[in-house]
Amino acid sequence: MPNLYIHTNLKNDDIPLDFEEKLIKKVASVMSVPTEVVYIRLTCGDRMYHNGSRGPMMFLDMNTVGKFNETNNPEYTKQFMGFLTENTNIPKNRIVIHYHDASAHEYGFWRRAPDYKYSQYYSP
């Protein structure tokens, strides 16, 4: 259940209208999960500063269960950075991704059919 919390100093109008939909599909593809279990929160217009500049930048906190580790993260970074740069025009050196490996018990949710197709993602 990937959860993405994205902070950027770009204005809302500078982000494509379909950004979240495209990013959900990208995350689902890269992490081999259905799109229905990916959550995104995008905050635009944050006051941000990095490396002596207030230029365009993005900080992404990503949480999920059992996917992040030393082996997977470099490939995830490569694929996500390419997507983010292509869709926001923020240079790769101005994007930071922080991976958080979580435990299933840290989430509270209710998932059942018919809204969710995949029973392995149903709530306990």
Phi, psi and chi 1 to 4 in degrees:
 res  aa     phi    psi   chi1   chi2   chi3   chi4
   1 MET       -   77.7  168.6  166.3  103.6      -
   2 PRO   -65.9  131.1  -20.5   32.1      -      -
   3 ASN  -118.4  126.4  -62.7  -63.0      -      -
   4 LEU  -116.9  127.4  -71.7   75.4      -      -
   5 TYR  -115.1  109.8  -55.6   98.9      -      -
   6 ILE  -111.8  127.7  -54.7  165.3      -      -
   7 HIS  -119.2  132.6  -61.6  -86.4      -      -
   8 THR  -145.1  155.1 -178.5      -      -      -
   9 ASN   -92.4    0.7   56.4   -1.3      -      -
  10 LEU   -65.4  149.4  -67.4  179.4      -      -
  11 LYS   -77.6  154.6  -66.1  177.3 -178.1  157.4
  12 ASN   -51.9  -39.9 -167.1   51.0      -      -
  13 ASP   -68.1  -16.5  -67.8  -18.3      -      -
  14 ASP   -88.0   -4.8  -64.9  -28.6      -      -
  15 ILE  -102.4  130.8  -57.5  -73.6      -      -
  16 PRO   -56.1  143.3  -21.9   31.2      -      -
  17 LEU   -58.9  -30.6  -72.6  175.6      -      -
  18 ASP   -99.0   18.1   60.3   -8.7      -      -
  19 PHE   -56.8  -49.2  177.5   75.6      -      -
  20 GLU   -62.8  -43.4  -65.3   89.8  -14.3      -
  21 GLU   -61.7  -44.4  -69.9   85.9   -9.7      -
  22 LYS   -65.6  -41.0  -75.3 -178.0  176.6  178.7
  23 LEU   -66.4  -40.1 -177.8   54.6      -      -
  24 ILE   -58.8  -44.0  -78.8  177.4      -      -
  25 LYS   -64.0  -39.6  -71.6  176.2 -176.2  173.7
  26 LYS   -64.3  -48.3 -178.2   66.2  172.7 -179.4
  27 VAL   -60.4  -46.5  170.2      -      -      -
  28 ALA   -59.2  -42.3      -      -      -      -
  29 SER   -66.4  -49.0  171.9      -      -      -
  30 VAL   -65.4  -39.1  169.5      -      -      -
  31 MET   -99.2    3.3  -59.9 -177.0   76.9      -
  32 SER    55.9   52.4  -59.4      -      -      -
  33 VAL  -132.0  157.6  -62.1      -      -      -
  34 PRO   -72.2  150.6   18.9  -24.7      -      -
  35 THR   -60.4  -27.6   57.6      -      -      -
  36 GLU   -68.0  -11.7   65.2 -170.9   11.8      -
  37 VAL  -109.0   10.6  -59.9      -      -      -
  38 VAL   -99.9  131.6 -179.5      -      -      -
  39 TYR  -119.6  138.1  -62.3   83.7      -      -
  40 ILE  -132.6  134.7  -67.6  178.8      -      -
  41 ARG  -124.5  122.2 -178.7  178.6   71.4 -166.6
  42 LEU  -115.2  123.5  172.5   62.9      -      -
  43 THR  -114.1  118.1  -57.4      -      -      -
  44 CYS  -102.4  159.2  -61.0      -      -      -
  45 GLY    77.6   16.3      -      -      -      -
  46 ASP   -67.2  147.6  -79.3   -7.4      -      -
  47 ARG   -82.0  116.3  -68.2 -178.2   61.6  162.9
  48 MET  -134.7  150.4  -58.3  174.9   80.5      -
  49 TYR  -146.9  131.9 -171.0   82.5      -      -
  50 HIS  -153.9  134.7  172.3   67.8      -      -
  51 ASN    53.8   44.0 -163.4   24.7      -      -
  52 GLY    76.4   15.2      -      -      -      -
  53 SER  -143.4  147.6  171.4      -      -      -
  54 ARG  -101.4   15.2  -66.8 -173.2 -173.8  -84.3
  55 GLY   -60.0  168.8      -      -      -      -
  56 PRO   -52.0  133.1  -25.9   34.8      -      -
  57 MET  -155.0  168.8   64.6  176.6  -65.4      -
  58 MET  -147.9  139.6  179.6  177.3  -75.1      -
  59 PHE  -124.2  125.5 -169.1   91.4      -      -
  60 LEU  -120.9  119.6 -169.7  152.0      -      -
  61 ASP   -97.0  124.0  -84.4  -51.2      -      -
  62 MET  -123.6  123.9 -172.1 -179.3  -69.0      -
  63 ASN  -116.1  141.8  -54.7  -66.7      -      -
  64 THR  -165.1  172.8 -161.7      -      -      -
  65 VAL  -101.2  121.4  176.5      -      -      -
  66 GLY    68.2   25.6      -      -      -      -
  67 LYS  -117.2  -27.4  -63.4  -80.9 -173.3  179.7
  68 PHE   -93.7  131.4  -61.3  134.4      -      -
  69 ASN  -166.5  176.8   57.8   50.2      -      -
  70 GLU   -60.6  -29.2  -67.6  176.9   33.3      -
  71 THR   -79.8  -46.3  -57.1      -      -      -
  72 ASN   -78.8  -36.3  -65.6  -17.0      -      -
  73 ASN   -57.9  -42.5  -66.9   -0.2      -      -
  74 PRO   -60.3  -38.7  -26.9   36.8      -      -
  75 GLU   -70.4  -40.2 -178.0   58.5   29.8      -
  76 TYR   -58.6  -46.0  -68.7  155.9      -      -
  77 THR   -59.2  -46.2  -61.4      -      -      -
  78 LYS   -57.2  -47.7  178.9  179.5  168.8 -174.9
  79 GLN   -71.6  -41.2  -67.4 -165.5   49.4      -
  80 PHE   -70.6  -40.9  -66.2  138.9      -      -
  81 MET   -59.9  -44.6  -73.1  -73.7 -166.6      -
  82 GLY   -58.9  -45.6      -      -      -      -
  83 PHE   -63.2  -48.2  173.5   89.1      -      -
  84 LEU   -63.6  -42.9  -66.0  168.4      -      -
  85 THR   -63.6  -44.4  -63.1      -      -      -
  86 GLU   -64.1  -36.0 -179.6  179.8  -45.9      -
  87 ASN   -95.1  -10.5  -75.2  -85.1      -      -
  88 THR  -125.6  -12.7   65.1      -      -      -
  89 ASN    64.4   17.7  -66.3  -42.8      -      -
  90 ILE   -83.4  128.6  -62.4  174.2      -      -
  91 PRO   -61.9  148.8  -15.0   24.6      -      -
  92 LYS   -56.6  -33.1  -70.4  178.6 -176.2  176.8
  93 ASN   -76.0    1.9   67.7  -29.8      -      -
  94 ARG  -117.8   16.2  -56.1  -76.7  -61.4  164.4
  95 ILE  -121.8  133.2  -60.3  171.7      -      -
  96 VAL  -125.7  132.9  175.0      -      -      -
  97 ILE  -116.3  126.3  -57.8  171.5      -      -
  98 HIS  -111.5  114.2 -174.5 -172.7      -      -
  99 TYR   -89.4  132.2  -60.6  108.5      -      -
 100 HIS  -123.2  115.2  -56.7  -88.2      -      -
 101 ASP   -84.0  124.6 -166.9   39.9      -      -
 102 ALA  -113.2  167.4      -      -      -      -
 103 SER  -104.5  147.4  -62.3      -      -      -
 104 ALA   -58.0  -33.7      -      -      -      -
 105 HIS   -69.6   -9.7   72.4  -88.2      -      -
 106 GLU   -82.7   -3.6  -64.4  174.6  -39.6      -
 107 TYR  -114.2  142.1  -65.9   96.2      -      -
 108 GLY  -119.8  125.0      -      -      -      -
 109 PHE  -161.2  165.5   55.3   90.5      -      -
 110 TRP  -127.7  114.4 -178.8 -103.7      -      -
 111 ARG  -131.4  127.4  -76.2 -160.8 -157.8  122.0
 112 ARG  -152.0  164.2  -69.6  -75.0 -172.5  -92.8
 113 ALA   -65.9  151.6      -      -      -      -
 114 PRO   -90.1   -6.1   34.8  -35.8      -      -
 115 ASP   -68.2  -28.8  -62.7  -39.6      -      -
 116 TYR  -120.8  126.0  -65.5   90.6      -      -
 117 LYS   -83.3  -28.6  -64.7 -177.2  -89.2 -172.7
 118 TYR  -101.1  108.5  -56.3   96.1      -      -
 119 SER   -62.8  -24.7   61.1      -      -      -
 120 GLN   -66.7  -14.2   69.8  -93.9   34.5      -
 121 TYR  -104.5    7.6  -63.3  102.3      -      -
 122 TYR   -66.9  153.1  -73.5  176.2      -      -
 123 SER   -71.8  154.3   50.5      -      -      -
 124 PRO   -67.5      -    4.5   -4.1      -      -
